[in-house]
C-alpha cells in the first residue's frame, strides 16, 4: 500500500501504528480541552477492561467515557456483537460509565453509526472518515505524509531535554500507588557501595590472571586495559578467562573481585538506600510489585534486611514468594558474600556461552518472568545501560501490545557537545528508539539526580 497517499495514520496492515496514533490523537484532544485522559496502562485495575478512559468525556461526548479500539472487526455484525458485549460488561463492572466510544480503522456506515442497543449507555462510533476529519485539525502533530529524515531533523533540533518529565513522573506515581511498579536494576545501583560495573569486574579478573602468572605490575596492566577494553565486548574476555581457569577458582575469583572494595555500611546517599525507601510501606505492602536485578551481589538484600522489609530471593523457577514479600529475581544469577559456590555454578550467567544459552531459550524461567512482568506492570530501569540485547528483545516483544511506551529508564545524557542543535537531534533520536521498545527516557546530568527521581515516585 502506498503510504504517501493514505498517510501513516491509518495503514490497515499496521495495527500497532493505528492504536498508537489513535491514542495520541485522543490525548491531544484532551489536552486541548483541558480534560483528563488515561491510557490502558495508566488505569486502575478495575478499569483495565477499557483501552482508554476520559472521566469528563471528550469533544461533545458525555463522561465518564469508556473508549474501545476495534482494529479487526470488518463486518457490521461483528461490530454489533462487540458493542453489545462491551456494553453489558460495562454495565456490570463500571455502572457509572455514561458513554462508550468505539473507534474503528475502517469506514463506518450510517447504519453502523446508529448501533445503540445498550440501555442507559450512549454509544458513539468513530470510523476512518471521522478520525481523518479530527486529525486534519492537528496537522502539525499528525503530518499526512510519511516522515523523512529532513522532517525528523527539523522537528528534533529544538527539542528540549526532559520536556515530558512531569508527565512521566505522574505515571510512575500512579503505577506505584496501584502496586504495579517493577524495578529493573543494573550494575549502576551498586557502584556507590564500591562494587565494580561489568567492565571493571572484567578488568579485575584479567589483571588478577596476568599478574598472578607473569608478575606484571597491576598499574601497568590497568592502564593498558583501560584503552583496549573499549574496543572489545567484555563478555569475550570472560569466555577466555573461564576456559583457562579451574571452574571453582573461576567463581571464587569473581566473588573476590566483586566484593574486595565493598564497604559494608549503610550509605544514605546511595541509590540502594533510596530504592529501599521505595520498598518501605506502612500497613500494606509497598507499591513495588517486584524487583528484577541483573547483578550477582547481595547488597540490595542487605539493605532490605536492615529495615526488616520482607522479600523473597528468586534464583530459579521453583522459588515462590508469599503475598507480603517483594520477590527479587536474580535473572543472571546470585553470588552472595557467604553462599556455597556450588549454588552459584548452577545459576550464574556471566560468560559468553552462558549468556547465549539464556538468550536463545525463549522458555527459560528468566525470560518468561521478565516478559510477564513487562506486560503486566510498569517498569523503571535504574542503573542500567539498556544495551543488553536480550532485554531489548524482550522489550520489543512486550511493546507490541501497548501503542504507547509504558516503561521508563533513567539514563545519563551523554549528548553534551557545544552544539545544542546536534545534541537535541541525536538525543531525541535515541529517545525515539527507546520509545519504539516501549520505554520513555528520563535524562540526568548528575548522578545525584537519580536519587531525587526515585524519591519523587513515592512522594
Order of alpha helices (4+ residues) and beta strands (2+ residues): alpha-alpha-beta-beta-beta-alpha-beta-alpha-beta-alpha-alpha-alpha-beta-alpha-alpha-alpha-alpha-alpha-beta-alpha-beta-beta-alpha-alpha-alpha-beta-alpha-beta-alpha-beta-alpha
